[in-house]
Amino acid sequence: MKKKNALWMLAAILFCGLTAGVLSACGDDDDKADEKQDSMEALCHLMVSEDVLKVADVTVHYLDAKGQEVTEPMNTLEWKKSWKTITLPARVGVWAQLTPKANAASLQDSYQLKVVTTAGYIFNSAKGGEWVEGHTEGNPSTAAEEVKADNVAEWCNNVPKVRFEVDKQGLCIYSGGNKNSLCEWIMNLFGYDINLCYINGK
């Protein structure tokens, strides 16, 4: 009888030991899940005037979370996309490919053309702090440019790109495009608090 009780006691001890080990392992996983990491959200935006869609087929080119070029057709006056990553450095960029339509010259004598290209990012530091930076070509509040029908094809070939890279510390280390002074505008565009424009955690 004593032998049987001893076996039961040994089994109970082993069971408790295994249970404690499993719980401990789960606790380790929870701790790892709670570890903070630097992260970045990229914001890409394109806006065109109504006449641009009359004279050209618009294809958006942008760099995705893996830094690879992706294309999408654009049939509206505005296009925007955002993506997040914890893999840094990261490349961000967006530009438009305008393919002139064959009948553009026969529809009107001139067109009001404008393309605004904007790319920015929000960096969230694991150590605390976040900041915003961006670059743009064009200003959404500026009037469109009048372009003669015969010059549409040439105008379409000169739409600029906005591209840059964000390093592991969240700093922009290369830019193609002008420094964006329209921070509040792009924050509103993507539904973020404009106070992000004035926070500097660096």
C-alpha positions in Angstrom: 0.0 0.0 0.0 2.8 2.3 0.9 4.5 1.5 -2.4 1.3 2.5 -4.3 1.1 5.8 -2.5 4.7 6.5 -3.2 4.1 6.0 -6.9 1.1 8.3 -6.9 3.1 10.9 -5.1 6.0 10.6 -7.6 3.5 10.9 -10.5 2.0 14.0 -9.0 5.4 15.6 -8.5 6.3 15.0 -12.1 3.0 16.4 -13.3 3.5 19.5 -11.3 7.0 19.9 -12.6 5.8 19.6 -16.2 2.9 22.1 -15.6 5.3 24.6 -14.1 7.6 24.3 -17.1 4.8 24.9 -19.6 3.6 27.9 -17.6 7.1 29.3 -17.4 7.6 28.9 -21.2 4.3 30.7 -21.8 5.4 33.5 -19.6 8.6 33.8 -21.6 6.6 34.1 -24.8 4.4 36.8 -23.2 7.5 38.8 -22.2 8.9 38.6 -25.8 5.6 39.7 -27.2 5.7 42.8 -24.9 9.1 43.8 -26.1 8.9 47.1 -28.1 10.4 47.6 -31.5 11.1 50.6 -33.6 8.4 50.8 -36.3 7.7 53.1 -39.3 4.6 53.8 -41.3 4.9 55.0 -44.8 2.4 57.4 -46.4 2.1 57.7 -50.2 -0.2 60.1 -52.0 -0.9 61.2 -55.6 -3.3 63.9 -56.7 -4.0 65.0 -60.3 -6.2 67.7 -61.9 -9.3 66.6 -63.7 -7.7 67.4 -67.1 -4.9 64.9 -66.4 -7.4 62.0 -66.6 -8.7 63.4 -69.9 -5.3 63.5 -71.6 -3.5 60.5 -70.1 -3.8 57.0 -68.7 -2.3 57.2 -65.2 -0.3 54.4 -63.5 0.9 54.8 -60.0 4.3 53.4 -59.1 5.2 53.0 -55.4 7.7 51.1 -53.2 6.0 48.6 -50.9 7.0 47.4 -47.4 9.7 45.2 -49.0 11.1 48.1 -51.0 9.8 46.5 -54.2 8.2 48.5 -57.0 4.4 48.0 -57.4 2.0 49.5 -59.9 -1.7 50.3 -59.8 -3.9 52.1 -62.3 -5.3 55.4 -61.2 -8.8 56.4 -62.4 -9.6 59.0 -59.7 -8.3 62.5 -58.8 -6.6 61.2 -55.7 -4.8 58.0 -54.7 -3.2 57.1 -51.4 -1.7 54.1 -49.6 0.1 53.5 -46.3 2.0 50.5 -45.0 3.9 49.6 -41.8 7.2 47.9 -41.1 9.6 47.0 -38.4 12.3 46.1 -40.9 14.6 49.0 -41.2 16.2 50.6 -43.2 13.2 51.0 -45.5 12.7 52.6 -48.9 9.7 54.9 -49.6 8.7 56.3 -52.9 5.8 57.1 -55.2 5.5 58.6 -58.7 3.1 58.7 -61.6 3.5 57.3 -65.1 1.4 59.3 -67.6 0.7 57.8 -71.0 -0.8 60.4 -73.3 -4.0 59.5 -75.0 -4.0 59.6 -78.8 -7.0 62.0 -79.1 -5.8 64.5 -76.5 -4.8 67.1 -79.1 -8.2 66.9 -80.9 -10.4 67.5 -77.8 -9.2 70.9 -76.6 -6.7 73.6 -77.5 -5.2 73.5 -73.9 -5.5 71.8 -70.6 -5.2 72.6 -66.9 -2.7 70.0 -65.7 -1.3 69.4 -62.3 0.2 66.4 -60.4 1.1 66.5 -56.7 3.3 63.7 -55.5 3.8 63.2 -51.8 5.6 60.6 -49.7 6.1 60.7 -45.9 6.6 58.6 -42.9 5.8 58.4 -39.2 8.6 56.8 -37.1 7.8 55.4 -33.7 10.8 54.8 -31.5 10.9 51.9 -29.0 12.8 54.2 -26.6 9.9 56.7 -26.8 9.2 59.5 -29.2 7.8 59.7 -32.7 8.4 62.1 -35.6 7.2 62.8 -39.1 9.1 63.6 -42.2 8.1 63.8 -45.8 8.9 65.1 -49.3 6.7 66.4 -52.0 6.7 67.6 -55.6 3.9 70.2 -56.2 1.5 71.9 -53.9 -2.1 71.0 -53.6 -3.2 74.6 -53.2 -1.3 75.8 -56.3 -3.3 76.3 -59.5 -2.9 73.9 -62.3 -0.6 74.8 -65.2 -2.1 75.6 -68.6 -0.6 73.3 -71.2 -1.2 73.5 -74.9 -2.5 70.4 -76.5 0.6 70.0 -78.7 2.8 70.0 -75.5 0.8 67.5 -73.5 3.1 64.5 -74.3 6.2 66.4 -73.3 4.6 67.6 -70.1 3.6 64.0 -69.2 7.2 62.8 -69.6 8.4 65.2 -66.9 6.4 64.2 -63.9 8.9 64.0 -61.0 9.4 61.2 -58.5 9.5 61.3 -54.7 11.8 58.7 -53.2 13.9 58.4 -50.0 15.3 55.9 -47.6 14.7 55.7 -43.8 17.7 54.4 -41.8 17.6 52.2 -38.6 17.3 55.3 -36.4 14.3 56.6 -38.4 16.2 59.4 -40.2 15.8 60.2 -43.9 19.1 59.5 -45.5 18.3 60.2 -49.1 15.6 62.2 -50.8 14.3 62.9 -54.3 11.8 65.7 -54.1 11.4 68.8 -52.0 11.2 68.8 -48.2 7.6 68.7 -47.3 6.2 71.8 -45.6 2.7 70.5 -45.8 2.8 68.2 -42.8 -0.6 69.1 -41.4 -2.2 68.5 -44.8 -0.8 65.0 -45.2 -1.6 64.1 -41.6 -5.2 65.2 -42.1 -5.3 63.3 -45.4 -4.4 60.0 -43.6 -6.5 60.7 -40.5 -3.7 61.4 -38.1 -3.4 64.1 -35.4 -1.7 67.1 -36.8 0.2 67.5 -33.5 2.4 64.7 -34.8 4.0 67.4 -37.0 5.3 69.2 -33.9 6.6 66.1 -31.9 10.3 65.4 -32.1 11.5 62.4 -30.2 15.0 62.4 -31.8 
